[in-house]
Amino acid sequence: MALKDTVEHVRSLLIDLMKDLDKATRGNKAAAQRVRTKTIKLEKVGKVYRKESIASEKKEKGSKAKKPAAKKPAAKKPAPKKKK
């Protein structure tokens, strides 16, 4: 599954979950059961999203040219103290 497909799946799952959550808060027991099952599905899809997201970031990181590191100005050392 591609990352974009996974994102769409998460969105649709969340929309369905929100609808049933509203019904469940009003006392609908069947909707409460659907919310519980959808949270399990959301957890599974969330894990897939994390894996695909990390893989996508690694892929992008490898394909982009590295920028040279900006040099920091050298810190000036304090002058040694003279002994009296």
Secondary structure, 3 states (H helix, E strand, C coil): CCHHHHHHHHHHHHHHHHHHHHHHHCCCHHHHHHHHHHHHHHHHHHHHHHHHHHHHHHHHHHHCCCCCCCCCCCCCCCCCCCCC
